[in-house]
């Protein structure tokens, strides 16, 4: 984007090309896990698989289920 203050000509969205590629890779992995979790949601006997997929995306702070 262009610097609205005019101090610099352009402001990059990412700090480096390597960081951009890493972010895209992580987003694709998260999308895959979320798609799988969506397919399992509400299916009997798949509660733990669902929870592990969601934990992969959101980390260990994802609320543990009460079932």
PDB file of N, CA, C and O in Angstrom:
ATOM      1  N   UNK A   1       0.836  -1.175   0.000  1.00  0.00           N
ATOM      2  CA  UNK A   1       0.000   0.000   0.000  1.00  0.00           C
ATOM      3  C   UNK A   1       0.883   1.241   0.000  1.00  0.00           C
ATOM      4  O   UNK A   1       2.051   1.176   0.383  1.00  0.00           O
ATOM      5  N   UNK A   2       0.351   2.319  -0.410  1.00  0.00           N
ATOM      6  CA  UNK A   2       1.085   3.578  -0.374  1.00  0.00           C
ATOM      7  C   UNK A   2       1.033   4.178   1.028  1.00  0.00           C
ATOM      8  O   UNK A   2       0.015   4.081   1.713  1.00  0.00           O
ATOM      9  N   UNK A   3       2.107   4.783   1.440  1.00  0.00           N
ATOM     10  CA  UNK A   3       2.186   5.422   2.750  1.00  0.00           C
ATOM     11  C   UNK A   3       1.326   6.689   2.728  1.00  0.00           C
ATOM     12  O   UNK A   3       1.612   7.617   1.972  1.00  0.00           O
ATOM     13  N   UNK A   4       0.271   6.733   3.556  1.00  0.00           N
ATOM     14  CA  UNK A   4      -0.603   7.908   3.542  1.00  0.00           C
ATOM     15  C   UNK A   4       0.089   9.174   4.056  1.00  0.00           C
ATOM     16  O   UNK A   4      -0.350  10.282   3.746  1.00  0.00           O
ATOM     17  N   UNK A   5       1.163   9.023   4.836  1.00  0.00           N
ATOM     18  CA  UNK A   5       1.866  10.203   5.339  1.00  0.00           C
ATOM     19  C   UNK A   5       2.897  10.713   4.346  1.00  0.00           C
ATOM     20  O   UNK A   5       3.371  11.844   4.454  1.00  0.00           O
ATOM     21  N   UNK A   6       3.241   9.869   3.374  1.00  0.00           N
ATOM     22  CA  UNK A   6       4.222  10.266   2.373  1.00  0.00           C
ATOM     23  C   UNK A   6       5.667  10.134   2.823  1.00  0.00           C
ATOM     24  O   UNK A   6       6.566  10.607   2.127  1.00  0.00           O
ATOM     25  N   UNK A   7       5.922   9.503   3.975  1.00  0.00           N
ATOM     26  CA  UNK A   7       7.303   9.351   4.452  1.00  0.00           C
ATOM     27  C   UNK A   7       8.080   8.334   3.625  1.00  0.00           C
ATOM     28  O   UNK A   7       9.274   8.507   3.382  1.00  0.00           O
ATOM     29  N   UNK A   8       7.403   7.279   3.197  1.00  0.00           N
ATOM     30  CA  UNK A   8       8.022   6.273   2.321  1.00  0.00           C
ATOM     31  C   UNK A   8       7.090   6.041   1.152  1.00  0.00           C
ATOM     32  O   UNK A   8       5.910   6.386   1.217  1.00  0.00           O
ATOM     33  N   UNK A   9       7.602   5.466   0.096  1.00  0.00           N
ATOM     34  CA  UNK A   9       6.759   5.306  -1.089  1.00  0.00           C
ATOM     35  C   UNK A   9       5.800   4.125  -0.964  1.00  0.00           C
ATOM     36  O   UNK A   9       4.619   4.268  -1.280  1.00  0.00           O
ATOM     37  N   UNK A  10       6.270   2.969  -0.513  1.00  0.00           N
ATOM     38  CA  UNK A  10       5.425   1.778  -0.417  1.00  0.00           C
ATOM     39  C   UNK A  10       5.610   1.092   0.935  1.00  0.00           C
ATOM     40  O   UNK A  10       6.697   1.107   1.512  1.00  0.00           O
ATOM     41  N   UNK A  11       4.538   0.498   1.421  1.00  0.00           N
ATOM     42  CA  UNK A  11       4.590  -0.312   2.636  1.00  0.00           C
ATOM     43  C   UNK A  11       4.205  -1.730   2.222  1.00  0.00           C
ATOM     44  O   UNK A  11       3.097  -1.961   1.737  1.00  0.00           O
ATOM     45  N   UNK A  12       5.119  -2.673   2.412  1.00  0.00           N
ATOM     46  CA  UNK A  12       4.864  -4.057   2.034  1.00  0.00           C
ATOM     47  C   UNK A  12       3.920  -4.714   3.035  1.00  0.00           C
ATOM     48  O   UNK A  12       3.908  -4.359   4.213  1.00  0.00           O
ATOM     49  N   UNK A  13       3.132  -5.673   2.559  1.00  0.00           N
ATOM     50  CA  UNK A  13       2.188  -6.383   3.412  1.00  0.00           C
ATOM     51  C   UNK A  13       2.884  -7.408   4.296  1.00  0.00           C
ATOM     52  O   UNK A  13       2.365  -7.759   5.355  1.00  0.00           O
ATOM     53  N   UNK A  14       4.042  -7.889   3.881  1.00  0.00           N
ATOM     54  CA  UNK A  14       4.800  -8.881   4.658  1.00  0.00           C
ATOM     55  C   UNK A  14       6.245  -8.434   4.755  1.00  0.00           C
ATOM     56  O   UNK A  14       6.722  -7.632   3.953  1.00  0.00           O
ATOM     57  N   UNK A  15       6.938  -8.975   5.763  1.00  0.00           N
ATOM     58  CA  UNK A  15       8.325  -8.556   5.972  1.00  0.00           C
ATOM     59  C   UNK A  15       9.288  -9.188   4.977  1.00  0.00           C
ATOM     60  O   UNK A  15      10.357  -8.640   4.708  1.00  0.00           O
ATOM     61  N   UNK A  16       8.904 -10.360   4.423  1.00  0.00           N
ATOM     62  CA  UNK A  16       9.771 -11.008   3.442  1.00  0.00           C
ATOM     63  C   UNK A  16       8.964 -11.999   2.611  1.00  0.00           C
ATOM     64  O   UNK A  16       7.867 -12.403   2.998  1.00  0.00           O
ATOM     65  N   UNK A  17       9.505 -12.376   1.495  1.00  0.00           N
ATOM     66  CA  UNK A  17       8.865 -13.375   0.639  1.00  0.00           C
ATOM     67  C   UNK A  17       8.799 -14.726   1.351  1.00  0.00           C
ATOM     68  O   UNK A  17       7.821 -15.458   1.199  1.00  0.00           O
ATOM     69  N   UNK A  18       9.822 -15.057   2.118  1.00  0.00           N
ATOM     70  CA  UNK A  18       9.838 -16.313   2.875  1.00  0.00           C
ATOM     71  C   UNK A  18       8.685 -16.346   3.873  1.00  0.00           C
ATOM     72  O   UNK A  18       8.008 -17.367   3.993  1.00  0.00           O
ATOM     73  N   UNK A  19       8.452 -15.248   4.592  1.00  0.00           N
ATOM     74  CA  UNK A  19       7.343 -15.180   5.544  1.00  0.00           C
ATOM     75  C   UNK A  19       5.993 -15.272   4.846  1.00  0.00           C
ATOM     76  O   UNK A  19       5.059 -15.863   5.389  1.00  0.00           O
ATOM     77  N   UNK A  20       5.876 -14.705   3.666  1.00  0.00           N
ATOM     78  CA  UNK A  20       4.629 -14.789   2.903  1.00  0.00           C
ATOM     79  C   UNK A  20       4.346 -16.235   2.519  1.00  0.00           C
ATOM     80  O   UNK A  20       3.218 -16.707   2.664  1.00  0.00           O
ATOM     81  N   UNK A  21       5.363 -16.940   2.030  1.00  0.00           N
ATOM     82  CA  UNK A  21       5.187 -18.347   1.648  1.00  0.00           C
ATOM     83  C   UNK A  21       4.834 -19.211   2.858  1.00  0.00           C
ATOM     84  O   UNK A  21       3.983 -20.097   2.768  1.00  0.00           O
ATOM     85  N   UNK A  22       5.488 -18.951   3.985  1.00  0.00           N
ATOM     86  CA  UNK A  22       5.197 -19.701   5.206  1.00  0.00           C
ATOM     87  C   UNK A  22       3.756 -19.481   5.642  1.00  0.00           C
ATOM     88  O   UNK A  22       3.067 -20.435   6.001  1.00  0.00           O
ATOM     89  N   UNK A  23       3.301 -18.251   5.613  1.00  0.00           N
ATOM     90  CA  UNK A  23       1.937 -17.925   6.002  1.00  0.00           C
ATOM     91  C   UNK A  23       0.929 -18.610   5.092  1.00  0.00           C
ATOM     92  O   UNK A  23      -0.064 -19.154   5.574  1.00  0.00           O
ATOM     93  N   UNK A  24       1.167 -18.591   3.790  1.00  0.00           N
ATOM     94  CA  UNK A  24       0.261 -19.257   2.850  1.00  0.00           C
ATOM     95  C   UNK A  24       0.215 -20.761   3.093  1.00  0.00           C
ATOM     96  O   UNK A  24      -0.856 -21.363   3.016  1.00  0.00           O
ATOM     97  N   UNK A  25       1.359 -21.376   3.384  1.00  0.00           N
ATOM     98  CA  UNK A  25       1.410 -22.809   3.655  1.00  0.00           C
ATOM     99  C   UNK A  25       0.601 -23.136   4.911  1.00  0.00           C
ATOM    100  O   UNK A  25      -0.171 -24.095   4.926  1.00  0.00           O
ATOM    101  N   UNK A  26       0.781 -22.334   5.964  1.00  0.00           N
ATOM    102  CA  UNK A  26       0.049 -22.566   7.208  1.00  0.00           C
ATOM    103  C   UNK A  26      -1.460 -22.370   7.029  1.00  0.00           C
ATOM    104  O   UNK A  26      -2.255 -23.095   7.627  1.00  0.00           O
ATOM    105  N   UNK A  27      -1.845 -21.407   6.220  1.00  0.00           N
ATOM    106  CA  UNK A  27      -3.266 -21.195   5.945  1.00  0.00           C
ATOM    107  C   UNK A  27      -3.879 -22.374   5.202  1.00  0.00           C
ATOM    108  O   UNK A  27      -5.004 -22.778   5.493  1.00  0.00           O
ATOM    109  N   UNK A  28      -3.148 -22.919   4.253  1.00  0.00           N
ATOM    110  CA  UNK A  28      -3.646 -24.082   3.510  1.00  0.00           C
ATOM    111  C   UNK A  28      -3.790 -25.295   4.423  1.00  0.00           C
ATOM    112  O   UNK A  28      -4.756 -26.049   4.305  1.00  0.00           O
ATOM    113  N   UNK A  29      -2.832 -25.489   5.337  1.00  0.00           N
ATOM    114  CA  UNK A  29      -2.919 -26.588   6.294  1.00  0.00           C
ATOM    115  C   UNK A  29      -4.123 -26.396   7.219  1.00  0.00           C
ATOM    116  O   UNK A  29      -4.846 -27.349   7.508  1.00  0.00           O
ATOM    117  N   UNK A  30      -4.330 -25.178   7.676  1.00  0.00           N
ATOM    118  CA  UNK A  30      -5.466 -24.886   8.550  1.00  0.00           C
ATOM    119  C   UNK A  30      -6.780 -25.109   7.811  1.00  0.00           C
ATOM    120  O   UNK A  30      -7.732 -25.641   8.382  1.00  0.00           O
ATOM    121  N   UNK A  31      -6.835 -24.712   6.564  1.00  0.00           N
ATOM    122  CA  UNK A  31      -8.053 -24.895   5.772  1.00  0.00           C
ATOM    123  C   UNK A  31      -8.383 -26.379   5.646  1.00  0.00           C
ATOM    124  O   UNK A  31      -9.546 -26.767   5.754  1.00  0.00           O
ATOM    125  N   UNK A  32      -7.382 -27.197   5.423  1.00  0.00           N
ATOM    126  CA  UNK A  32      -7.594 -28.642   5.298  1.00  0.00           C
ATOM    127  C   UNK A  32      -8.146 -29.208   6.610  1.00  0.00           C
ATOM    128  O   UNK A  32      -9.107 -29.977   6.595  1.00  0.00           O
ATOM    129  N   UNK A  33      -7.549 -28.835   7.737  1.00  0.00           N
ATOM    130  CA  UNK A  33      -8.021 -29.323   9.032  1.00  0.00           C
ATOM    131  C   UNK A  33      -9.446 -28.852   9.319  1.00  0.00           C
ATOM    132  O   UNK A  33     -10.262 -29.621   9.827  1.00  0.00           O
ATOM    133  N   UNK A  34      -9.748 -27.597   8.997  1.00  0.00           N
ATOM    134  CA  UNK A  34     -11.091 -27.078   9.239  1.00  0.00           C
ATOM    135  C   UNK A  34     -12.126 -27.755   8.351  1.00  0.00           C
ATOM    136  O   UNK A  34     -13.246 -28.014   8.793  1.00  0.00           O
ATOM    137  N   UNK A  35     -11.765 -28.043   7.106  1.00  0.00           N
ATOM    138  CA  UNK A  35     -12.682 -28.762   6.219  1.00  0.00           C
ATOM    139  C   UNK A  35     -12.979 -30.157   6.762  1.00  0.00           C
ATOM    140  O   UNK A  35     -14.128 -30.599   6.759  1.00  0.00           O
ATOM    141  N   UNK A  36     -11.939 -30.847   7.226  1.00  0.00           N
ATOM    142  CA  UNK A  36     -12.129 -32.183   7.797  1.00  0.00           C
ATOM    143  C   UNK A  36     -12.984 -32.114   9.058  1.00  0.00           C
ATOM    144  O   UNK A  36     -13.871 -32.944   9.256  1.00  0.00           O
ATOM    145  N   UNK A  37     -12.718 -31.125   9.911  1.00  0.00           N
ATOM    146  CA  UNK A  37     -13.498 -30.969  11.141  1.00  0.00           C
ATOM    147  C   UNK A  37     -14.955 -30.675  10.816  1.00  0.00           C
ATOM    148  O   UNK A  37     -15.855 -31.197  11.474  1.00  0.00           O
ATOM    149  N   UNK A  38     -15.192 -29.857   9.824  1.00  0.00           N
ATOM    150  CA  UNK A  38     -16.564 -29.532   9.424  1.00  0.00           C
ATOM    151  C   UNK A  38     -17.309 -30.792   9.007  1.00  0.00           C
ATOM    152  O   UNK A  38     -18.474 -30.973   9.361  1.00  0.00           O
ATOM    153  N   UNK A  39     -16.639 -31.664   8.253  1.00  0.00           N
ATOM    154  CA  UNK A  39     -17.263 -32.913   7.815  1.00  0.00           C
ATOM    155  C   UNK A  39     -17.567 -33.842   8.983  1.00  0.00           C
ATOM    156  O   UNK A  39     -18.533 -34.602   8.927  1.00  0.00           O
ATOM    157  N   UNK A  40     -16.755 -33.795  10.046  1.00  0.00           N
ATOM    158  CA  UNK A  40     -16.944 -34.673  11.202  1.00  0.00           C
ATOM    159  C   UNK A  40     -17.908 -34.116  12.241  1.00  0.00           C
ATOM    160  O   UNK A  40     -18.404 -34.867  13.080  1.00  0.00           O
ATOM    161  N   UNK A  41     -18.178 -32.837  12.202  1.00  0.00           N
ATOM    162  CA  UNK A  41     -18.988 -32.186  13.236  1.00  0.00           C
ATOM    163  C   UNK A  41     -20.361 -32.845  13.359  1.00  0.00           C
ATOM    164  O   UNK A  41     -21.111 -32.955  12.390  1.00  0.00           O
ATOM    165  N   UNK A  42     -20.660 -33.277  14.579  1.00  0.00           N
ATOM    166  CA  UNK A  42     -21.959 -33.868  14.855  1.00  0.00           C
ATOM    167  C   UNK A  42     -22.080 -35.339  14.536  1.00  0.00           C
ATOM    168  O   UNK A  42     -23.126 -35.930  14.804  1.00  0.00           O
ATOM    169  N   UNK A  43     -21.048 -35.961  13.970  1.00  0.00           N
ATOM    170  CA  UNK A  43     -21.122 -37.383  13.661  1.00  0.00           C
ATOM    171  C   UNK A  43     -20.795 -38.196  14.916  1.00  0.00           C
ATOM    172  O   UNK A  43     -19.799 -37.933  15.590  1.00  0.00           O
ATOM    173  N   UNK A  44     -21.620 -39.162  15.216  1.00  0.00           N
ATOM    174  CA  UNK A  44     -21.380 -39.978  16.411  1.00  0.00           C
ATOM    175  C   UNK A  44     -20.050 -40.721  16.335  1.00  0.00           C
ATOM    176  O   UNK A  44     -19.692 -41.273  15.294  1.00  0.00           O
ATOM    177  N   UNK A  45     -19.329 -40.728  17.440  1.00  0.00           N
ATOM    178  CA  UNK A  45     -18.056 -41.437  17.523  1.00  0.00           C
ATOM    179  C   UNK A  45     -16.873 -40.682  16.936  1.00  0.00           C
ATOM    180  O   UNK A  45     -15.752 -41.190  16.958  1.00  0.00           O
ATOM    181  N   UNK A  46     -17.094 -39.504  16.421  1.00  0.00           N
ATOM    182  CA  UNK A  46     -16.021 -38.725  15.793  1.00  0.00           C
ATOM    183  C   UNK A  46     -15.669 -37.479  16.591  1.00  0.00           C
ATOM    184  O   UNK A  46     -14.975 -36.597  16.086  1.00  0.00           O
ATOM    185  N   UNK A  47     -16.135 -37.397  17.824  1.00  0.00           N
ATOM    186  CA  UNK A  47     -15.931 -36.191  18.636  1.00  0.00           C
ATOM    187  C   UNK A  47     -14.451 -35.900  18.875  1.00  0.00           C
ATOM    188  O   UNK A  47     -14.014 -34.753  18.770  1.00  0.00           O
ATOM    189  N   UNK A  48     -13.677 -36.946  19.198  1.00  0.00           N
ATOM    190  CA  UNK A  48     -12.260 -36.727  19.479  1.00  0.00           C
ATOM    191  C   UNK A  48     -11.496 -36.324  18.219  1.00  0.00           C
ATOM    192  O   UNK A  48     -10.615 -35.466  18.269  1.00  0.00           O
ATOM    193  N   UNK A  49     -11.840 -36.953  17.082  1.00  0.00           N
ATOM    194  CA  UNK A  49     -11.192 -36.573  15.816  1.00  0.00           C
ATOM    195  C   UNK A  49     -11.473 -35.108  15.505  1.00  0.00           C
ATOM    196  O   UNK A  49     -10.579 -34.371  15.089  1.00  0.00           O
ATOM    197  N   UNK A  50     -12.734 -34.689  15.711  1.00  0.00           N
ATOM    198  CA  UNK A  50     -13.110 -33.296  15.493  1.00  0.00           C
ATOM    199  C   UNK A  50     -12.289 -32.371  16.392  1.00  0.00           C
ATOM    200  O   UNK A  50     -11.728 -31.376  15.933  1.00  0.00           O
ATOM    201  N   UNK A  51     -12.229 -32.717  17.678  1.00  0.00           N
ATOM    202  CA  UNK A  51     -11.524 -31.866  18.625  1.00  0.00           C
ATOM    203  C   UNK A  51     -10.041 -31.764  18.287  1.00  0.00           C
ATOM    204  O   UNK A  51      -9.470 -30.676  18.360  1.00  0.00           O
ATOM    205  N   UNK A  52      -9.409 -32.873  17.920  1.00  0.00           N
ATOM    206  CA  UNK A  52      -7.981 -32.838  17.577  1.00  0.00           C
ATOM    207  C   UNK A  52      -7.723 -31.972  16.337  1.00  0.00           C
ATOM    208  O   UNK A  52      -6.716 -31.266  16.278  1.00  0.00           O
ATOM    209  N   UNK A  53      -8.613 -32.021  15.360  1.00  0.00           N
ATOM    210  CA  UNK A  53      -8.459 -31.168  14.175  1.00  0.00           C
ATOM    211  C   UNK A  53      -8.582 -29.694  14.549  1.00  0.00           C
ATOM    212  O   UNK A  53      -7.816 -28.860  14.066  1.00  0.00           O
ATOM    213  N   UNK A  54      -9.541 -29.380  15.403  1.00  0.00           N
ATOM    214  CA  UNK A  54      -9.706 -27.990  15.823  1.00  0.00           C
ATOM    215  C   UNK A  54      -8.519 -27.536  16.675  1.00  0.00           C
ATOM    216  O   UNK A  54      -8.092 -26.385  16.580  1.00  0.00           O
ATOM    217  N   UNK A  55      -7.994 -28.423  17.497  1.00  0.00           N
ATOM    218  CA  UNK A  55      -6.819 -28.091  18.312  1.00  0.00           C
ATOM    219  C   UNK A  55      -5.606 -27.830  17.421  1.00  0.00           C
ATOM    220  O   UNK A  55      -4.785 -26.965  17.726  1.00  0.00           O
ATOM    221  N   UNK A  56      -5.492 -28.579  16.314  1.00  0.00           N
ATOM    222  CA  UNK A  56      -4.389 -28.348  15.383  1.00  0.00           C
ATOM    223  C   UNK A  56      -4.418 -26.932  14.831  1.00  0.00           C
ATOM    224  O   UNK A  56      -3.368 -26.328  14.610  1.00  0.00           O
ATOM    225  N   UNK A  57      -5.608 -26.403  14.607  1.00  0.00           N
ATOM    226  CA  UNK A  57      -5.744 -25.062  14.038  1.00  0.00           C
ATOM    227  C   UNK A  57      -5.607 -23.986  15.116  1.00  0.00           C
ATOM    228  O   UNK A  57      -4.872 -23.016  14.933  1.00  0.00           O
ATOM    229  N   UNK A  58      -6.318 -24.157  16.247  1.00  0.00           N
ATOM    230  CA  UNK A  58      -6.411 -23.099  17.245  1.00  0.00           C
ATOM    231  C   UNK A  58      -5.479 -23.284  18.430  1.00  0.00           C
ATOM    232  O   UNK A  58      -5.393 -22.401  19.283  1.00  0.00           O
ATOM    233  N   UNK A  59      -4.781 -24.405  18.506  1.00  0.00           N
ATOM    234  CA  UNK A  59      -3.852 -24.641  19.596  1.00  0.00           C
ATOM    235  C   UNK A  59      -4.530 -25.233  20.813  1.00  0.00           C
ATOM    236  O   UNK A  59      -5.728 -25.518  20.796  1.00  0.00           O
ATOM    237  N   UNK A  60      -3.764 -25.413  21.858  1.00  0.00           N
ATOM    238  CA  UNK A  60      -4.279 -26.070  23.051  1.00  0.00           C
ATOM    239  C   UNK A  60      -5.246 -25.202  23.835  1.00  0.00           C
ATOM    240  O   UNK A  60      -5.877 -25.691  24.772  1.00  0.00           O
ATOM    241  N   UNK A  61      -5.382 -23.942  23.489  1.00  0.00           N
ATOM    242  CA  UNK A  61      -6.360 -23.092  24.168  1.00  0.00           C
ATOM    243  C   UNK A  61      -7.765 -23.305  23.633  1.00  0.00           C
ATOM    244  O   UNK A  61      -8.723 -22.742  24.162  1.00  0.00           O
ATOM    245  N   UNK A  62      -7.900 -24.129  22.567  1.00  0.00           N
ATOM    246  CA  UNK A  62      -9.241 -24.446  22.062  1.00  0.00           C
ATOM    247  C   UNK A  62      -9.996 -25.164  23.168  1.00  0.00           C
ATOM    248  O   UNK A  62      -9.463 -26.116  23.737  1.00  0.00           O
ATOM    249  N   UNK A  63     -11.210 -24.752  23.495  1.00  0.00           N
ATOM    250  CA  UNK A  63     -11.922 -25.325  24.651  1.00  0.00           C
ATOM    251  C   UNK A  63     -12.109 -26.831  24.534  1.00  0.00           C
ATOM    252  O   UNK A  63     -12.568 -27.342  23.512  1.00  0.00           O
ATOM    253  N   UNK A  64     -11.747 -27.524  25.597  1.00  0.00           N
ATOM    254  CA  UNK A  64     -11.922 -28.962  25.611  1.00  0.00           C
ATOM    255  C   UNK A  64     -13.417 -29.262  25.730  1.00  0.00           C
ATOM    256  O   UNK A  64     -14.117 -28.629  26.521  1.00  0.00           O
ATOM    257  N   UNK A  65     -13.901 -30.216  24.953  1.00  0.00           N
ATOM    258  CA  UNK A  65     -15.343 -30.509  24.979  1.00  0.00           C
ATOM    259  C   UNK A  65     -15.791 -31.094  26.311  1.00  0.00           C
ATOM    260  O   UNK A  65     -14.992 -31.648  27.066  1.00  0.00           O
ATOM    261  N   UNK A  66     -17.054 -30.962  26.578  1.00  0.00           N
ATOM    262  CA  UNK A  66     -17.605 -31.453  27.839  1.00  0.00           C
ATOM    263  C   UNK A  66     -18.310 -32.787  27.682  1.00  0.00           C
ATOM    264  O   UNK A  66     -18.975 -33.228  28.619  1.00  0.00           O
ATOM    265  N   UNK A  67     -18.193 -33.453  26.534  1.00  0.00           N
ATOM    266  CA  UNK A  67     -18.882 -34.728  26.380  1.00  0.00           C
ATOM    267  C   UNK A  67     -18.193 -35.756  27.141  1.00  0.00           C
ATOM    268  O   UNK A  67     -18.617 -36.911  27.143  1.00  0.00           O
TER     269      UNK A  67
END
